[in-house]
């Protein structure tokens, strides 16, 4: 899949907290 998906998931976790 796309590598951006993994980065987005990590950024989402940081932004969600």
N, C-alpha and C positions, 0 to 999 in steps of 0.2 A: 504493500500500500504506500501511500505518500508519507514522507518523513516529516512533513509539516504537521501531520495529524498527531504524532507523538509529542512534538514540541508544543503544540496548542494545548494538549491535555495537561502538560506540566505547567504551562503558563496559567491555564484555567484554575488549576488547584491553588496557585499562589494568589491569583486575583480573587478567587472565591473566598479565601480566608480573610 
